[in-house]
Amino acid sequence: MKSAYIYEFVAGTSLMVAMYSVFVGIFFFTYGAYVEKKSLEKQIDNIVDSLTRNIKPFIPPGVTTKIIDEIPHASTIRLTMQNADSKAADNNKKVKKNAVEMLAGIAIIGVGVTGLLAAVFPKFINVKTLFKKNLTLLVFVAVVEFLFFTFITENYLSVDPNVVKGYIVKAVQNKKKS
């Protein structure tokens, strides 16, 4: 009887891995990518605003408006980044293709193991029950992932504007020396 639990555990775990891998792949490349884009836009706005907000004291009188007019706004920087975005898009296509192949393989193996065990041990394994149980757990995981991405990831600022300011000051000092 102990082996019945092992068969059910292996079948359930295989099905769970298959279902979760499909969910994670779809979720990451849809909502995750959307949240990452919004987060990046917030970071750009934060850095540009931080850099331009405190720049006036460092600019000699009479030159202030000309220099400030030359500083690009965050929207201009985002527009400039679109060229780099096309290169990133090409790379991302390759990454997505590899991810889909890998996750599809995992899903096929997981469903295959579950199906095989259910076929060999039908009195121990009820695929419908396993599917319902794993789907219920997946719903909870999906809700937690959605909330985490929405409230944490979207608002996380990974770049400190003061660090960027420090790099700019160092770069200006190095240019001045050479």
Backbone as ProteinMPNN parsed JSONL, in Angstrom:
{"seq_chain_A": "MKSAYIYEFVAGTSLMVAMYSVFVGIFFFTYGAYVEKKSLEKQIDNIVDSLTRNIKPFIPPGVTTKIIDEIPHASTIRLTMQNADSKAADNNKKVKKNAVEMLAGIAIIGVGVTGLLAAVFPKFINVKTLFKKNLTLLVFVAVVEFLFFTFITENYLSVDPNVVKGYIVKAVQNKKKS", "coords_chain_A": {"N_chain_A": [[0.812, -1.198, 0.0], [2.056, 1.161, 0.593], [3.504, 1.774, -1.681], [1.524, 2.671, -3.38], [1.014, 5.267, -2.553], [3.41, 6.423, -3.249], [3.356, 6.184, -6.046], [1.142, 7.801, -6.604], [2.087, 10.213, -5.555], [4.333, 10.717, -7.231], [3.048, 10.876, -9.718], [1.292, 13.023, -9.243], [3.115, 15.077, -8.627], [4.563, 15.218, -11.016], [2.551, 16.05, -12.768], [1.959, 18.496, -11.58], [4.39, 19.915, -11.918], [4.411, 20.039, -14.701], [2.08, 21.598, -15.21], [2.682, 23.972, -13.793], [5.018, 24.808, -15.063], [4.101, 25.523, -17.587], [2.329, 27.595, -16.865], [4.127, 29.442, -15.61], [5.837, 30.102, -17.732], [4.054, 31.316, -19.603], [2.996, 33.377, -17.997], [5.313, 34.837, -17.303], [6.297, 35.77, -19.812], [4.244, 37.366, -20.64], [2.585, 39.045, -18.647], [4.725, 39.511, -16.875], [6.709, 40.633, -18.549], [5.388, 42.955, -19.287], [5.169, 44.285, -16.788], [7.875, 44.592, -16.214], [8.619, 46.397, -18.22], [7.11, 48.671, -17.488], [8.288, 49.16, -15.009], [10.921, 49.758, -15.752], [10.478, 52.12, -17.187], [9.617, 53.774, -15.09], [11.968, 53.848, -13.61], [13.711, 55.165, -15.363], [12.431, 57.669, -15.542], [12.694, 58.414, -12.849], [15.508, 58.571, -12.514], [16.278, 60.513, -14.461], [14.721, 62.715, -13.616], [15.807, 63.046, -11.072], [18.448, 63.672, -11.693], [18.213, 66.054, -13.177], [16.832, 67.755, -11.527], [18.459, 68.808, -9.493], [20.522, 70.196, -10.711], [20.975, 72.892, -11.314], [22.535, 74.471, -9.366], [25.149, 73.815, -10.08], [25.763, 74.897, -12.476], [27.195, 77.563, -14.282], [26.207, 81.053, -13.898], [24.045, 82.565, -16.326], [24.44, 80.625, -18.233], [22.752, 78.734, -17.577], [19.978, 78.314, -18.555], [20.417, 77.563, -21.215], [21.939, 75.18, -21.014], [20.211, 73.611, -19.466], [18.09, 73.432, -21.215], [19.244, 71.75, -23.058], [19.326, 69.301, -21.829], [18.005, 66.121, -22.044], [14.597, 65.083, -21.783], [12.89, 62.505, -19.897], [11.128, 61.169, -21.632], [12.302, 61.611, -24.116], [14.669, 60.21, -23.814], [13.638, 57.632, -23.55], [12.609, 57.333, -26.13], [14.954, 57.38, -27.638], [16.026, 55.038, -26.74], [14.627, 53.147, -28.127], [15.928, 52.232, -30.396], [17.881, 50.544, -29.357], [16.114, 48.813, -28.284], [15.177, 47.292, -30.439], [17.295, 45.578, -30.975], [17.317, 44.192, -28.592], [14.829, 42.995, -28.815], [15.233, 41.16, -30.89], [17.052, 39.425, -29.648], [15.409, 38.599, -27.548], [13.467, 37.133, -28.896], [14.857, 34.823, -29.548], [15.409, 33.885, -26.979], [12.795, 33.468, -26.012], [11.967, 31.458, -27.771], [13.718, 29.36, -27.05], [12.913, 29.081, -24.384], [10.218, 28.33, -24.664], [10.526, 25.873, -25.968], [11.946, 24.435, -23.981], [10.164, 24.545, -21.755], [7.921, 23.361, -22.888], [8.906, 20.823, -23.335], [9.336, 20.001, -20.662], [6.677, 20.081, -19.76], [5.484, 18.144, -21.43], [6.884, 15.841, -20.675], [6.162, 15.753, -17.954], [3.32, 15.457, -18.072], [3.296, 13.133, -19.531], [4.568, 11.271, -17.774], [2.687, 11.286, -15.699], [0.412, 10.356, -17.093], [1.321, 7.826, -17.925], [1.806, 6.526, -15.441], [-0.821, 6.615, -14.452], [-2.066, 4.978, -16.306], [-0.773, 2.544, -15.879], [-1.198, 2.078, -13.167], [-4.098, 2.276, -12.491], [-5.923, 1.98, -10.366], [-4.78, 3.282, -8.264], [-4.26, 5.873, -9.025], [-5.961, 8.751, -9.814], [-6.435, 10.718, -12.359], [-8.09, 12.892, -12.879], [-8.734, 13.847, -10.306], [-6.158, 14.497, -9.393], [-5.566, 16.521, -11.232], [-7.529, 18.467, -10.603], [-6.779, 19.105, -7.955], [-4.153, 20.08, -8.326], [-4.713, 22.215, -10.029], [-6.198, 23.87, -8.359], [-4.209, 24.563, -6.47], [-2.495, 25.856, -8.23], [-3.994, 28.106, -8.921], [-3.885, 29.581, -6.534], [-1.116, 30.046, -6.417], [-0.849, 31.555, -8.765], [-2.323, 33.857, -8.134], [-0.791, 34.892, -6.013], [1.641, 35.335, -7.372], [0.8, 37.248, -9.26], [0.016, 39.377, -7.555], [2.477, 39.874, -6.311], [4.132, 40.628, -8.495], [2.705, 42.881, -9.307], [2.62, 44.666, -7.074], [5.163, 44.667, -5.902], [7.398, 44.082, -7.725], [6.824, 45.867, -9.857], [7.143, 48.324, -8.641], [9.704, 48.363, -7.713], [12.822, 49.843, -7.493], [15.724, 49.477, -9.06], [17.972, 50.9, -9.619], [19.902, 53.341, -8.163], [19.58, 56.776, -8.164], [21.583, 58.412, -7.101], [23.9, 56.899, -7.325], [24.175, 56.853, -10.075], [24.605, 59.583, -10.474], [27.086, 59.781, -9.209], [28.69, 58.22, -10.946], [28.54, 59.847, -13.205], [29.8, 62.187, -12.316], [32.386, 61.162, -11.848], [33.03, 60.417, -14.471], [33.052, 62.91, -15.727], [35.14, 64.112, -14.321], [37.258, 62.462, -15.143], [37.297, 63.038, -17.883], [37.995, 65.682, -17.781], [40.609, 65.515, -16.863], [41.928, 64.336, -18.998]], "CA_chain_A": [[0.0, 0.0, 0.0], [2.953, 2.297, 0.625], [3.878, 2.1, -3.058], [0.412, 3.405, -3.982], [1.241, 6.68, -2.245], [4.561, 6.867, -4.039], [2.893, 6.348, -7.432], [0.277, 8.98, -6.641], [2.95, 11.37, -5.327], [5.12, 10.959, -8.452], [2.109, 11.316, -10.76], [0.829, 14.37, -8.883], [4.235, 16.014, -8.748], [4.838, 15.368, -12.457], [1.49, 16.887, -13.336], [2.126, 19.835, -11.025], [5.53, 20.538, -12.609], [3.962, 20.328, -16.071], [1.134, 22.717, -15.185], [3.356, 25.173, -13.319], [5.975, 25.28, -16.069], [3.317, 26.213, -18.619], [1.869, 28.851, -16.28], [5.244, 30.363, -15.392], [6.273, 30.592, -19.038], [3.061, 32.249, -20.14], [2.911, 34.533, -17.101], [6.536, 35.638, -17.391], [6.442, 36.435, -21.106], [3.135, 38.292, -20.877], [2.459, 40.032, -17.585], [6.059, 39.831, -16.358], [7.352, 41.556, -19.485], [4.656, 44.227, -19.17], [5.564, 44.907, -15.522], [9.275, 44.992, -16.342], [8.656, 47.601, -19.048], [6.632, 49.781, -16.662], [9.291, 49.407, -13.982], [12.042, 50.428, -16.411], [10.065, 53.495, -17.473], [9.641, 54.504, -13.816], [13.363, 54.064, -13.234], [14.252, 56.211, -16.235], [11.863, 58.932, -15.069], [13.277, 58.705, -11.543], [16.909, 58.969, -12.682], [16.339, 61.781, -15.197], [14.204, 63.758, -12.733], [16.776, 63.248, -10.0], [19.64, 64.328, -12.242], [17.932, 67.407, -13.659], [16.226, 68.552, -10.457], [19.478, 69.442, -8.66], [21.683, 70.538, -11.534], [21.155, 74.343, -11.435], [23.647, 75.056, -8.601], [26.455, 73.465, -10.649], [25.914, 75.535, -13.784], [27.517, 78.996, -14.122], [25.116, 81.972, -14.26], [23.984, 82.956, -17.731], [24.499, 79.439, -19.083], [21.778, 77.812, -17.002], [18.842, 77.926, -19.394], [20.894, 76.87, -22.415], [22.312, 73.807, -20.644], [19.012, 72.88, -19.03], [17.321, 73.126, -22.427], [19.925, 70.658, -23.753], [19.156, 68.037, -21.105], [16.817, 65.435, -22.569], [13.578, 64.623, -20.84], [12.795, 61.04, -19.838], [10.449, 60.67, -22.833], [13.293, 61.631, -25.192], [15.585, 59.087, -23.567], [12.912, 56.403, -23.9], [12.526, 57.276, -27.592], [16.295, 57.017, -28.09], [16.265, 53.643, -26.378], [13.909, 52.243, -29.024], [16.908, 51.59, -31.287], [18.432, 49.427, -28.591], [15.024, 47.867, -28.062], [15.058, 46.358, -31.561], [18.313, 44.541, -30.752], [16.833, 43.379, -27.472], [13.704, 42.208, -29.317], [15.796, 40.016, -31.618], [17.58, 38.506, -28.639], [14.283, 38.046, -26.791], [12.82, 36.108, -29.716], [15.63, 33.592, -29.366], [15.198, 33.438, -25.599], [11.425, 32.942, -25.939], [11.928, 30.181, -28.487], [14.369, 28.378, -26.181], [12.071, 28.878, -23.203], [9.031, 27.558, -25.066], [10.972, 24.489, -26.21], [12.281, 23.811, -22.711], [8.958, 24.385, -20.939], [7.069, 22.372, -23.558], [9.507, 19.524, -23.024], [9.024, 19.688, -19.263], [5.242, 19.81, -19.673], [5.211, 16.859, -22.092], [7.412, 14.774, -19.81], [5.327, 15.698, -16.752], [2.023, 14.867, -18.415], [3.574, 11.754, -19.948], [4.788, 10.449, -16.571], [1.391, 11.156, -15.026], [-0.431, 9.477, -17.907], [1.87, 6.476, -17.864], [1.513, 5.969, -14.114], [-2.269, 6.424, -14.354], [-2.416, 3.825, -17.14], [-0.226, 1.33, -15.274], [-1.778, 1.905, -11.824], [-5.349, 3.038, -12.51], [-6.667, 1.955, -9.1], [-4.102, 4.162, -7.299], [-4.107, 7.245, -9.534], [-7.11, 9.358, -10.479], [-5.882, 11.908, -13.019], [-9.043, 13.993, -12.722], [-8.548, 14.37, -8.946], [-4.847, 15.15, -9.372], [-5.663, 17.757, -12.011], [-8.302, 19.44, -9.817], [-5.956, 19.514, -6.809], [-3.056, 20.918, -8.822], [-5.288, 23.445, -10.573], [-6.523, 24.705, -7.193], [-2.944, 25.105, -5.975], [-1.978, 26.775, -9.246], [-4.746, 29.363, -8.807], [-3.305, 30.325, -5.418], [0.216, 30.493, -6.842], [-1.047, 32.604, -9.772], [-2.754, 35.072, -7.438], [0.376, 35.412, -5.287], [2.572, 35.86, -8.377], [0.214, 38.476, -9.802], [0.126, 40.416, -6.534], [3.883, 40.186, -6.12], [4.599, 41.393, -9.654], [2.007, 44.158, -9.373], [2.911, 45.586, -5.977], [6.58, 44.689, -5.532], [8.281, 44.184, -8.888], [6.539, 47.073, -10.629], [7.573, 49.511, -7.9], [11.077, 48.192, -7.254], [13.788, 50.652, -8.229], [16.998, 48.78, -8.928], [19.07, 51.827, -9.862], [19.883, 54.504, -7.289], [20.013, 57.965, -8.912], [22.836, 58.943, -6.551], [24.989, 56.116, -7.914], [24.312, 57.369, -11.443], [25.257, 60.893, -10.337], [28.491, 59.514, -8.901], [29.351, 57.796, -12.184], [28.634, 61.005, -14.096], [30.849, 63.056, -11.769], [33.671, 60.513, -12.124], [33.282, 60.495, -15.914], [33.402, 64.301, -16.032], [36.485, 64.328, -13.78], [38.208, 61.768, -16.017], [37.366, 63.79, -19.148], [38.71, 66.919, -17.485], [42.022, 65.175, -16.71], [42.561, 63.942, -20.276]], "C_chain_A": [[0.859, 1.267, 0.0], [3.341, 2.726, -0.79], [2.769, 2.863, -3.775], [0.579, 4.903, -3.747], [2.399, 7.236, -3.057], [4.141, 7.108, -5.48], [2.04, 7.609, -7.559], [1.105, 10.254, -6.457], [3.731, 11.714, -6.593], [4.213, 11.472, -9.566], [1.64, 12.744, -10.488], [1.916, 15.414, -9.045], [4.579, 16.257, -10.215], [3.814, 16.269, -13.115], [1.628, 18.331, -12.853], [3.269, 20.571, -11.73], [5.138, 20.908, -14.036], [3.062, 21.565, -16.103], [1.833, 24.018, -14.801], [4.336, 25.699, -14.355], [5.253, 26.021, -17.193], [2.856, 27.576, -18.09], [3.001, 29.867, -16.164], [5.731, 30.938, -16.721], [5.327, 31.626, -19.608], [3.021, 33.527, -19.308], [4.131, 35.438, -17.251], [6.602, 36.421, -18.694], [5.278, 37.351, -21.446], [3.131, 39.364, -19.792], [3.821, 40.44, -17.025], [6.781, 40.825, -17.245], [6.705, 42.938, -19.42], [5.092, 44.98, -17.91], [7.017, 45.385, -15.589], [9.394, 46.284, -17.149], [8.199, 48.816, -18.246], [7.652, 50.155, -15.598], [10.484, 50.156, -14.566], [11.694, 51.881, -16.717], [10.077, 54.343, -16.198], [11.074, 54.805, -13.399], [14.003, 55.156, -14.076], [13.746, 57.573, -15.783], [12.521, 59.358, -13.758], [14.706, 59.221, -11.685], [17.01, 60.331, -13.372], [15.837, 62.919, -14.317], [15.2, 64.075, -11.624], [18.009, 63.998, -10.494], [19.364, 65.791, -12.608], [17.389, 68.321, -12.573], [17.293, 69.363, -9.706], [20.683, 69.95, -9.448], [21.972, 72.042, -11.56], [22.319, 74.905, -10.613], [25.028, 74.804, -9.22], [26.729, 74.161, -11.98], [26.187, 77.024, -13.575], [26.334, 79.875, -14.533], [25.196, 82.364, -15.735], [23.983, 81.776, -18.682], [23.358, 78.489, -18.706], [20.693, 77.382, -17.98], [19.278, 77.17, -20.633], [21.227, 75.413, -22.1], [21.083, 73.0, -20.249], [18.143, 72.526, -20.23], [17.921, 71.958, -23.196], [19.713, 69.299, -23.085], [17.883, 67.357, -21.6], [15.856, 65.051, -21.445], [13.513, 63.095, -20.903], [12.139, 60.478, -21.098], [11.403, 60.63, -24.021], [14.26, 60.467, -25.042], [14.905, 57.778, -23.927], [12.839, 56.229, -25.41], [13.867, 56.849, -28.179], [16.57, 55.543, -27.834], [15.561, 52.665, -27.312], [14.837, 51.565, -30.021], [17.514, 50.375, -30.601], [17.363, 48.369, -28.36], [14.886, 46.871, -29.207], [16.095, 45.242, -31.446], [17.875, 43.608, -29.628], [15.678, 42.485, -27.93], [14.189, 40.986, -30.087], [16.334, 38.961, -30.654], [16.441, 37.825, -27.883], [13.512, 36.989, -27.578], [13.526, 34.766, -29.553], [15.41, 33.012, -27.974], [13.809, 32.823, -25.446], [11.333, 31.579, -26.607], [12.554, 29.084, -27.625], [13.516, 28.063, -24.957], [10.85, 28.033, -23.54], [9.412, 26.1, -25.294], [11.243, 23.76, -24.891], [11.029, 23.55, -21.87], [7.983, 23.387, -21.567], [7.602, 20.969, -23.289], [9.192, 19.084, -21.599], [7.556, 19.314, -19.117], [4.9, 18.446, -20.285], [5.694, 15.7, -21.233], [6.535, 14.616, -18.572], [3.982, 15.044, -17.002], [2.205, 13.409, -18.822], [3.785, 10.828, -18.762], [3.474, 10.232, -15.841], [0.486, 10.193, -15.785], [0.027, 8.028, -17.851], [1.552, 5.809, -16.523], [0.011, 5.715, -13.933], [-2.715, 5.215, -15.172], [-1.956, 2.519, -16.495], [-0.872, 1.034, -13.92], [-3.099, 2.661, -11.703], [-6.11, 3.017, -11.175], [-6.03, 2.862, -8.04], [-4.126, 5.636, -7.725], [-5.355, 7.672, -10.294], [-6.634, 10.694, -11.059], [-6.802, 13.111, -12.833], [-8.882, 14.647, -11.344], [-7.215, 15.101, -8.832], [-4.886, 16.494, -10.095], [-6.401, 18.834, -11.219], [-7.473, 19.986, -8.652], [-4.838, 20.455, -7.258], [-3.55, 22.235, -9.403], [-5.652, 24.403, -9.438], [-5.262, 25.349, -6.63], [-2.372, 26.135, -6.949], [-2.698, 28.117, -9.19], [-4.172, 30.209, -7.672], [-1.917, 30.868, -5.777], [0.081, 31.653, -7.835], [-1.443, 33.925, -9.111], [-1.573, 35.71, -6.703], [1.379, 36.017, -6.263], [2.072, 37.183, -8.944], [0.372, 39.623, -8.806], [1.575, 40.838, -6.329], [4.408, 41.042, -7.267], [3.991, 42.793, -9.661], [2.483, 45.126, -8.294], [4.386, 45.659, -5.593], [7.441, 44.956, -6.756], [8.074, 45.486, -9.647], [7.082, 48.33, -9.943], [9.008, 49.432, -7.399], [12.014, 49.015, -8.12], [15.165, 50.043, -8.006], [18.202, 49.692, -9.132], [18.882, 53.052, -8.971], [20.391, 55.716, -8.069], [21.33, 58.549, -8.389], [24.042, 58.182, -7.084], [25.244, 56.602, -9.34], [25.008, 58.727, -11.409], [26.748, 60.718, -10.063], [29.268, 59.096, -10.13], [29.538, 58.975, -13.132], [29.749, 61.936, -13.619], [32.224, 62.467, -12.057], [34.027, 60.611, -13.603], [33.698, 61.905, -16.308], [34.81, 64.597, -15.528], [37.543, 63.659, -14.664], [38.371, 62.502, -17.357], [38.177, 65.069, -18.962], [40.208, 66.686, -17.404], [42.688, 64.899, -18.049], [42.46, 64.986, -21.329]], "O_chain_A": [[0.452, 2.306, -0.519], [3.487, 3.918, -1.058], [3.053, 3.631, -4.694], [0.315, 5.71, -4.638], [2.367, 8.385, -3.498], [4.519, 8.116, -6.077], [2.197, 8.385, -8.502], [0.856, 11.259, -7.123], [3.785, 12.88, -6.987], [4.578, 12.405, -10.28], [1.597, 13.574, -11.397], [1.663, 16.51, -9.546], [4.856, 17.39, -10.606], [4.154, 17.139, -13.917], [1.436, 19.272, -13.623], [3.116, 21.735, -12.098], [5.499, 21.98, -14.521], [3.259, 22.464, -16.919], [1.597, 25.055, -15.423], [4.472, 26.912, -14.513], [5.746, 27.034, -17.69], [2.977, 28.588, -18.781], [2.851, 31.018, -16.573], [6.006, 32.134, -16.817], [5.755, 32.694, -20.047], [3.013, 34.63, -19.855], [3.999, 36.661, -17.317], [6.926, 37.608, -18.686], [5.33, 38.051, -22.458], [3.626, 40.471, -20.009], [4.034, 41.616, -16.733], [7.401, 41.764, -16.745], [7.388, 43.96, -19.49], [5.353, 46.182, -17.965], [7.347, 46.457, -15.079], [10.18, 47.165, -16.8], [8.825, 49.874, -18.313], [7.857, 51.336, -15.318], [11.001, 51.084, -13.944], [12.522, 52.772, -16.528], [10.501, 55.498, -16.226], [11.363, 55.89, -12.894], [14.754, 55.982, -13.558], [14.522, 58.52, -15.652], [12.865, 60.527, -13.582], [15.075, 60.205, -11.043], [17.748, 61.204, -12.915], [16.459, 63.981, -14.271], [15.409, 65.239, -11.282], [18.546, 64.856, -9.793], [20.201, 66.661, -12.367], [17.48, 69.542, -12.692], [17.034, 70.504, -9.325], [21.763, 70.112, -8.88], [23.113, 72.434, -11.805], [23.045, 75.757, -11.125], [25.979, 75.519, -8.905], [27.816, 74.023, -12.541], [25.501, 77.678, -12.79], [25.55, 79.499, -15.404], [26.281, 82.476, -16.306], [23.563, 81.914, -19.831], [23.05, 77.553, -19.443], [20.514, 76.185, -18.206], [18.597, 76.24, -21.065], [20.837, 74.513, -22.844], [20.932, 71.846, -20.65], [17.533, 71.457, -20.269], [17.207, 71.25, -23.906], [19.904, 68.261, -23.718], [16.807, 67.954, -21.575], [16.26, 64.742, -20.324], [14.016, 62.477, -21.842], [12.546, 59.423, -21.584], [11.326, 59.719, -24.846], [14.625, 59.82, -26.023], [15.521, 56.907, -24.542], [12.987, 55.118, -25.919], [13.912, 56.046, -29.111], [17.26, 54.883, -28.612], [15.865, 51.473, -27.293], [14.568, 50.444, -30.45], [17.639, 49.307, -31.202], [17.664, 47.18, -28.253], [14.516, 45.72, -28.977], [15.81, 44.092, -31.78], [18.044, 42.392, -29.71], [15.564, 41.344, -27.483], [13.624, 39.9, -29.953], [16.101, 37.765, -30.826], [16.496, 36.626, -27.61], [12.966, 36.054, -26.993], [12.89, 33.719, -29.435], [15.245, 31.803, -27.811], [13.661, 31.773, -24.821], [10.704, 30.659, -26.083], [11.984, 28.001, -27.486], [13.413, 26.907, -24.546], [10.491, 27.125, -22.79], [8.698, 25.195, -24.861], [10.825, 22.617, -24.706], [10.857, 22.454, -21.335], [7.299, 22.653, -20.855], [6.831, 20.041, -23.045], [8.826, 17.933, -21.362], [7.223, 18.346, -18.434], [4.116, 17.686, -19.716], [4.996, 14.698, -21.081], [6.199, 13.499, -18.178], [3.551, 14.18, -16.238], [1.377, 12.556, -18.5], [3.245, 9.721, -18.736], [3.178, 9.118, -15.411], [-0.135, 9.315, -15.186], [-0.79, 7.114, -17.742], [1.086, 4.67, -16.482], [-0.383, 4.716, -13.331], [-3.639, 4.505, -14.776], [-2.658, 1.51, -16.555], [-1.07, -0.128, -13.566], [-3.21, 3.587, -10.9], [-6.865, 3.945, -10.887], [-6.664, 3.177, -7.033], [-4.024, 6.532, -6.887], [-5.751, 7.048, -11.278], [-6.456, 11.671, -10.332], [-6.326, 14.231, -12.648], [-8.893, 15.874, -11.238], [-7.14, 16.184, -8.252], [-4.313, 17.478, -9.629], [-5.956, 19.981, -11.164], [-7.471, 21.19, -8.397], [-4.607, 21.496, -6.644], [-2.878, 23.259, -9.283], [-5.435, 25.61, -9.548], [-5.249, 26.546, -6.345], [-1.83, 27.16, -6.533], [-2.074, 29.159, -9.392], [-3.992, 31.417, -7.827], [-1.594, 32.015, -5.47], [0.827, 32.628, -7.747], [-0.949, 34.987, -9.492], [-1.38, 36.924, -6.765], [1.912, 37.098, -6.01], [2.844, 38.131, -9.089], [0.811, 40.713, -9.173], [1.866, 42.026, -6.189], [5.053, 42.065, -7.037], [4.668, 43.77, -9.98], [2.725, 46.298, -8.585], [4.807, 46.653, -5.001], [8.144, 45.965, -6.808], [9.042, 46.137, -10.039], [7.441, 49.296, -10.617], [9.477, 50.35, -6.726], [11.999, 48.895, -9.345], [15.704, 50.088, -6.901], [19.332, 49.297, -8.847], [17.846, 53.715, -9.015], [21.509, 55.693, -8.584], [22.103, 59.119, -9.159], [25.105, 58.773, -7.274], [26.393, 56.745, -9.758], [25.897, 58.993, -12.218], [27.574, 61.435, -10.628], [30.387, 59.563, -10.344], [30.574, 59.09, -13.787], [30.548, 62.416, -14.422], [33.133, 63.19, -12.466], [35.181, 60.857, -13.955], [34.598, 62.08, -17.13], [35.591, 65.255, -16.216], [38.605, 64.234, -14.902], [39.477, 62.571, -17.894], [38.933, 65.486, -19.84], [40.996, 67.537, -17.817], [43.871, 65.188, -18.228], [42.946, 64.787, -22.443]]}, "name": "protein", "num_of_chains": 1, "seq": "MKSAYIYEFVAGTSLMVAMYSVFVGIFFFTYGAYVEKKSLEKQIDNIVDSLTRNIKPFIPPGVTTKIIDEIPHASTIRLTMQNADSKAADNNKKVKKNAVEMLAGIAIIGVGVTGLLAAVFPKFINVKTLFKKNLTLLVFVAVVEFLFFTFITENYLSVDPNVVKGYIVKAVQNKKKS"}
